[in-house]
């Protein structure tokens, strides 16, 4: 899994590449929590994400809850495979997906 972060003022874009699973979720979670300070927009670009486990879904939900208090979060460029995971788990109703 690779994690690429870019920022534009108070907006942070995180590109997740490869697989997000229980093995790398702690690192992702730690990095995200540090980067949310002073951020009013968090964007996850998933165009190169191949797989996300339930642990990864939990992190997205956690970030969504945190961002509601200080701004907004949305997901863009999710592949058909990732969208299917969001549909099956009901996350399409919980996350802002563009």
Phi and psi in degrees as a GROMACS rama.xvg file:
@    title "Ramachandran Plot"
@    xaxis  label "Phi"
@    yaxis  label "Psi"
@TYPE xy
-111.957  153.124  UNK-2
-135.167  115.696  UNK-3
-117.113  127.988  UNK-4
-115.877  136.97  UNK-5
-136.5  154.642  UNK-6
-134.549  149.492  UNK-7
-139.062  90.5895  UNK-8
69.7681  -120.017  UNK-9
-98.9964  13.7534  UNK-10
-106.769  131.701  UNK-11
-118.673  130.147  UNK-12
-110.67  129.416  UNK-13
-117.712  121.084  UNK-14
-101.63  119.496  UNK-15
-99.379  127.845  UNK-16
-123.623  132.335  UNK-17
95.593  -124.378  UNK-18
-123.189  138.348  UNK-19
-112.57  116.341  UNK-20
-145.254  -174.983  UNK-21
-58.0802  -27.7583  UNK-22
-69.5858  -33.2832  UNK-23
-114.64  -2.24503  UNK-24
-60.284  -42.2849  UNK-25
-57.4418  -40.259  UNK-26
-65.4452  -44.4046  UNK-27
-61.828  -47.2052  UNK-28
-60.5184  -44.4662  UNK-29
-61.2934  -46.6649  UNK-30
-64.0744  -43.0484  UNK-31
-63.6196  -43.9817  UNK-32
-60.7757  -35.828  UNK-33
-69.2052  -35.8286  UNK-34
-83.7003  -13.5746  UNK-35
-77.5903  -18.9511  UNK-36
-61.467  123.678  UNK-37
78.6359  5.6003  UNK-38
-96.4374  134.676  UNK-39
-113.104  -0.231393  UNK-40
-146.701  126.039  UNK-41
-120.112  123.756  UNK-42
-118.728  127.517  UNK-43
-101.668  118.871  UNK-44
-98.8818  112.606  UNK-45
-107.528  19.7169  UNK-46
-60.421  -25.756  UNK-47
-111.723  13.0704  UNK-48
-82.8092  127.051  UNK-49
-97.4822  -28.9909  UNK-50
-156.286  144.298  UNK-51
-137.037  128.041  UNK-52
-88.0333  178.617  UNK-53
-62.5942  -32.0626  UNK-54
-65.1064  -39.2818  UNK-55
-67.4214  -39.3566  UNK-56
-62.2193  -38.544  UNK-57
-60.9144  -41.3762  UNK-58
-64.7196  -42.8582  UNK-59
-60.0441  -42.3083  UNK-60
-65.5885  -41.1393  UNK-61
-61.4821  -44.6971  UNK-62
-65.4551  -37.2882  UNK-63
-59.7306  -45.8809  UNK-64
-64.5151  -42.9905  UNK-65
-64.2245  -41.8406  UNK-66
-71.4602  -25.4584  UNK-67
-59.9851  -28.8434  UNK-68
-79.0633  -19.6331  UNK-69
-131.553  1.73861  UNK-70
164.887  -129.809  UNK-71
-142.919  159.57  UNK-72
-135.075  140.255  UNK-73
-147.256  163.593  UNK-74
-115.398  137.703  UNK-75
-133.777  159.567  UNK-76
61.0614  32.0699  UNK-77
-72.3127  133.251  UNK-78
-69.0338  168.455  UNK-79
-58.8066  -38.601  UNK-80
-65.5732  -43.7796  UNK-81
-69.4765  -38.7897  UNK-82
-62.155  -36.6001  UNK-83
-63.0045  -41.1644  UNK-84
-62.0344  -43.3558  UNK-85
-62.053  -39.9919  UNK-86
-66.9252  -48.2081  UNK-87
-62.2007  -37.1836  UNK-88
-87.4877  -7.42217  UNK-89
84.5664  5.98517  UNK-90
-70.557  -15.6268  UNK-91
-63.8851  -25.5376  UNK-92
-85.7595  -20.108  UNK-93
-95.8935  -28.8786  UNK-94
-108.616  151.344  UNK-95
-87.2258  110.491  UNK-96
-117.208  126.093  UNK-97
